[in-house]
């Protein structure tokens, strides 16, 4: 099983080539590539670039990863998928389609996407309408997914009553699409914030679960802590992954390197990798 980490913290502080060398030195050979998400700006920046410029940017990113011995095992699309501004909404939908292409350029087999949330973070007053909106959007994204051979991994959201908040709600959206290019990304921190046991959620997602965002919190805020610094039951979670024969990477989305001094960046990233090794040891011993 691969051990992976998100690129956002390192790439926010360092040029991509240096960030990839840092992550490689920490032990990582795989990453959750987040530039398609973190570099999004409505009507400007990367997604306003021409097709030639857009491709060239991600080819350079891919080359920087390859020189460091790093591969992208998953990537993240821009979000939020919904905005009240109709012009900006259409721009975002096109950006997500372009992000599918970006994922293919850097060699990522998965692109994580968020559901459209018309009611925001409050309980959805019209779940059936929201379901139809998401079906329309996902259908557009899947055209690009098949063209570029990148699977879409739909992420669970934190809170109760919002789209994709539970394993059942996330499974319903995935099964609605009836497409092998559509699967689940489970965010452990989001599940914990929703009061859902991570092991239980993984079990219920079953074969749909192919991508992970691994991080911890105290159950009330999206803190993106390293495992064991919050309240997630990691043994139960790992047992569930073992039971469902989870096929993807153990990919961290912890931001413990975000604020540390530059001299501690290597140690902060290595700490996450050591947790990954510890997870692997426990995973292998589980029956």
C-alpha positions as CSV (number, residue, x, y, z in Angstrom):
1,X,0.0,0.0,0.0
2,X,1.3,3.5,-0.9
3,X,2.0,6.2,1.7
4,X,1.1,9.6,0.4
5,X,0.7,13.2,1.6
6,X,-0.9,16.4,0.3
7,X,1.3,18.9,-1.5
8,X,-0.4,22.1,-0.4
9,X,1.7,23.0,2.7
10,X,5.0,22.3,1.0
11,X,4.1,24.0,-2.3
12,X,2.7,27.0,-0.5
13,X,6.1,27.6,1.1
14,X,8.5,26.4,-1.6
15,X,8.8,26.2,-5.4
16,X,7.4,22.9,-6.6
17,X,10.9,21.4,-7.4
18,X,12.1,22.1,-3.9
19,X,8.8,21.0,-2.3
20,X,9.0,17.7,-4.1
21,X,12.6,17.1,-3.1
22,X,11.6,17.9,0.5
23,X,8.8,15.3,0.4
24,X,11.0,12.7,-1.2
25,X,13.6,13.2,1.4
26,X,11.0,12.7,4.1
27,X,10.3,9.3,2.5
28,X,7.3,9.9,0.3
29,X,7.2,8.5,-3.2
30,X,3.5,9.5,-3.8
31,X,1.5,12.7,-3.2
32,X,-2.0,14.0,-3.3
33,X,-1.4,16.8,-5.8
34,X,-3.3,19.9,-4.9
35,X,-2.2,22.6,-7.3
36,X,-5.3,22.3,-9.5
37,X,-7.3,23.3,-6.4
38,X,-5.0,25.7,-4.6
39,X,-4.2,27.7,-7.8
40,X,-7.8,28.3,-8.7
41,X,-9.0,31.9,-9.1
42,X,-12.3,32.8,-10.6
43,X,-11.8,34.6,-13.9
44,X,-8.1,34.8,-13.5
45,X,-4.8,33.0,-12.8
46,X,-4.1,29.5,-13.9
47,X,-7.7,28.7,-15.1
48,X,-7.7,31.8,-17.3
49,X,-4.7,30.5,-19.2
50,X,-4.9,29.2,-22.7
51,X,-5.0,25.5,-23.3
52,X,-1.3,25.6,-24.4
53,X,-0.3,27.5,-21.3
54,X,-2.4,25.3,-19.0
55,X,-0.9,22.1,-20.3
56,X,2.7,23.5,-20.2
57,X,2.2,24.5,-16.5
58,X,1.2,21.0,-15.5
59,X,3.9,19.4,-17.7
60,X,6.5,21.4,-15.8
61,X,4.9,20.3,-12.5
62,X,5.0,16.7,-13.6
63,X,8.6,17.0,-14.6
64,X,9.5,18.5,-11.2
65,X,7.8,15.5,-9.5
66,X,9.5,13.0,-11.7
67,X,13.0,14.5,-11.1
68,X,12.3,14.0,-7.3
69,X,11.1,10.5,-7.8
70,X,7.5,11.5,-6.8
71,X,4.3,10.3,-8.4
72,X,0.8,11.7,-8.0
73,X,-1.6,9.0,-6.7
74,X,-4.5,11.4,-6.5
75,X,-5.3,15.1,-7.1
76,X,-7.8,17.6,-5.9
77,X,-10.3,19.7,-8.0
78,X,-11.2,23.3,-7.3
79,X,-14.1,24.0,-5.0
80,X,-16.7,25.1,-3.9
81,X,-18.7,23.3,-6.7
82,X,-21.6,25.7,-6.1
83,X,-21.9,29.5,-6.1
84,X,-24.9,31.8,-6.4
85,X,-23.3,33.8,-9.2
86,X,-24.3,32.0,-12.4
87,X,-21.4,33.2,-14.5
88,X,-18.9,32.2,-11.8
89,X,-20.7,28.9,-11.4
90,X,-20.3,28.0,-15.1
91,X,-16.6,29.1,-14.9
92,X,-16.1,26.7,-11.9
93,X,-17.7,23.8,-13.7
94,X,-15.4,24.3,-16.7
95,X,-12.5,24.7,-14.3
96,X,-13.2,21.3,-12.8
97,X,-13.4,19.7,-16.3
98,X,-9.9,21.3,-16.9
99,X,-8.7,20.0,-13.6
100,X,-9.5,16.5,-14.9
101,X,-7.1,17.1,-17.7
102,X,-4.5,18.6,-15.3
103,X,-4.7,15.4,-13.3
104,X,-4.1,13.3,-16.4
105,X,-1.1,15.4,-17.3
106,X,0.6,14.9,-14.0
107,X,-0.3,11.2,-14.1
108,X,-2.9,11.1,-11.3
109,X,-5.4,8.3,-11.7
110,X,-7.9,10.1,-9.4
111,X,-9.3,13.6,-9.0
112,X,-11.2,14.4,-5.8
113,X,-14.3,16.5,-6.2
114,X,-16.8,18.1,-3.8
115,X,-20.6,17.9,-4.2
116,X,-22.5,21.0,-5.1
117,X,-24.0,22.5,-1.9
118,X,-26.7,25.1,-2.7
119,X,-27.6,25.5,1.0
120,X,-23.9,25.8,2.0
121,X,-23.0,24.3,5.3
122,X,-26.6,24.4,6.7
123,X,-29.0,21.5,6.4
124,X,-30.3,21.2,2.9
125,X,-34.0,22.2,2.7
126,X,-34.4,20.5,-0.7
127,X,-32.2,17.3,-1.0
128,X,-33.9,16.0,-4.1
129,X,-33.2,19.2,-6.0
130,X,-29.6,19.2,-4.9
131,X,-29.3,15.5,-6.0
132,X,-30.6,16.5,-9.5
133,X,-28.1,19.4,-9.6
134,X,-25.2,17.2,-8.7
135,X,-26.3,14.5,-11.2
136,X,-26.1,17.2,-14.0
137,X,-22.7,18.4,-12.8
138,X,-21.2,15.0,-12.3
139,X,-22.4,13.9,-15.8
140,X,-20.4,16.8,-17.3
141,X,-17.3,15.9,-15.2
142,X,-17.6,12.2,-16.2
143,X,-17.3,13.1,-19.9
144,X,-13.9,14.6,-19.2
145,X,-13.0,11.7,-16.8
146,X,-13.5,9.1,-19.5
147,X,-11.7,11.2,-22.1
148,X,-8.6,11.6,-20.0
149,X,-8.9,8.3,-18.0
150,X,-9.1,9.8,-14.6
151,X,-11.5,8.6,-12.0
152,X,-13.6,11.0,-10.0
153,X,-13.6,10.5,-6.2
154,X,-16.5,12.3,-4.5
155,X,-15.6,13.5,-1.0
156,X,-17.8,13.3,2.2
157,X,-18.6,16.7,3.7
158,X,-18.6,17.7,7.4
159,X,-21.8,18.4,9.3
160,X,-25.2,16.9,9.3
161,X,-27.9,17.4,6.7
162,X,-25.5,18.6,4.0
163,X,-24.8,16.6,0.8
164,X,-22.6,13.5,1.2
165,X,-22.5,13.8,5.0
166,X,-22.9,10.1,5.8
167,X,-21.7,6.8,4.1
168,X,-25.3,6.3,3.0
169,X,-25.6,9.7,1.4
170,X,-22.2,9.5,-0.3
171,X,-23.0,6.0,-1.5
172,X,-26.3,7.2,-2.9
173,X,-24.6,9.8,-5.0
174,X,-22.0,7.4,-6.3
175,X,-24.5,4.7,-7.1
176,X,-26.7,7.3,-8.8
177,X,-24.1,7.8,-11.5
178,X,-23.7,4.1,-12.3
179,X,-20.2,4.6,-13.6
180,X,-17.0,2.8,-12.8
181,X,-15.1,6.2,-13.1
182,X,-17.0,7.4,-10.0
183,X,-16.0,6.4,-6.5
184,X,-15.6,7.7,-3.0
185,X,-13.0,9.7,-1.2
186,X,-13.4,9.4,2.5
187,X,-12.1,12.3,4.6
188,X,-11.6,11.1,8.1
189,X,-11.6,14.5,9.7
190,X,-14.9,15.4,8.0
191,X,-16.4,12.1,9.3
192,X,-15.2,12.8,12.8
193,X,-16.7,16.3,12.8
194,X,-20.0,14.7,11.8
195,X,-19.9,12.4,14.8
196,X,-19.4,9.4,12.5
197,X,-17.0,6.6,13.5
198,X,-14.4,6.4,10.7
199,X,-14.2,2.7,10.8
200,X,-17.9,2.4,10.5
201,X,-18.0,4.8,7.6
202,X,-15.2,2.9,5.7
203,X,-17.1,-0.4,6.2
204,X,-20.3,1.1,4.9
205,X,-18.7,2.6,1.8
206,X,-17.1,-0.8,1.0
207,X,-16.0,-1.2,-2.6
208,X,-16.8,2.4,-3.4
209,X,-13.9,3.6,-1.2
210,X,-10.8,4.1,-3.4
211,X,-9.3,7.4,-2.1
212,X,-8.5,8.8,1.4
213,X,-7.9,12.1,3.1
214,X,-6.4,11.1,6.4
215,X,-6.2,13.6,9.3
216,X,-7.5,14.1,12.8
217,X,-9.4,16.6,14.9
218,X,-11.2,17.0,18.2
219,X,-14.6,16.4,16.7
220,X,-15.8,20.0,16.4
221,X,-13.5,21.8,13.9
222,X,-11.7,20.8,10.7
223,X,-8.2,21.1,12.3
224,X,-6.3,18.8,9.8
225,X,-4.2,17.4,12.6
226,X,-1.8,14.5,12.3
227,X,-3.3,11.2,13.4
228,X,-3.3,10.5,17.2
229,X,-3.6,14.3,18.0
230,X,-7.4,14.2,17.9
231,X,-10.2,11.7,18.7
232,X,-10.4,9.4,15.7
233,X,-10.2,5.7,16.5
234,X,-7.4,4.7,14.1
235,X,-7.3,1.0,15.0
236,X,-10.9,0.7,14.1
237,X,-10.4,2.6,10.9
238,X,-7.4,0.5,9.8
239,X,-9.3,-2.7,10.6
240,X,-12.2,-1.5,8.4
241,X,-9.7,-0.8,5.5
242,X,-8.3,-4.3,5.9
243,X,-11.8,-5.8,5.9
244,X,-13.0,-4.1,2.7
245,X,-9.7,-4.7,1.0
246,X,-9.1,-1.0,0.4
247,X,-7.1,-0.6,-2.9
248,X,-5.8,2.9,-2.6
249,X,-3.1,4.9,-0.8
250,X,-2.9,5.9,2.8
251,X,-2.9,9.6,1.9
252,X,-2.5,12.3,4.6
253,X,-4.2,15.7,4.5
254,X,-2.7,16.9,7.8
255,X,-1.3,20.4,7.8
256,X,1.2,20.0,10.6
257,X,4.0,21.5,8.4
258,X,1.9,24.7,7.7
259,X,3.3,26.9,10.4
260,X,6.5,25.3,11.6
261,X,9.8,27.2,11.1
262,X,11.6,26.4,7.8
263,X,14.2,24.4,9.7
264,X,11.5,22.1,11.0
265,X,9.8,21.4,7.6
266,X,11.8,18.2,6.9
267,X,11.0,16.9,10.4
268,X,7.3,17.8,10.2
269,X,6.9,15.9,6.9
270,X,9.0,13.0,8.1
271,X,6.7,12.7,11.1
272,X,3.7,12.1,8.8
273,X,5.7,9.5,6.9
274,X,6.6,7.7,10.1
275,X,2.9,7.6,11.0
276,X,2.3,6.0,7.6
277,X,4.9,3.4,8.3
278,X,3.3,2.7,11.7
279,X,-0.1,2.4,10.0
280,X,1.4,-0.1,7.6
281,X,2.9,-2.2,10.4
282,X,-0.4,-2.3,12.2
283,X,-2.3,-3.0,9.0
284,X,-0.1,-6.0,8.2
285,X,-0.6,-7.6,11.6
286,X,-4.4,-7.3,11.5
287,X,-6.3,-10.4,10.6
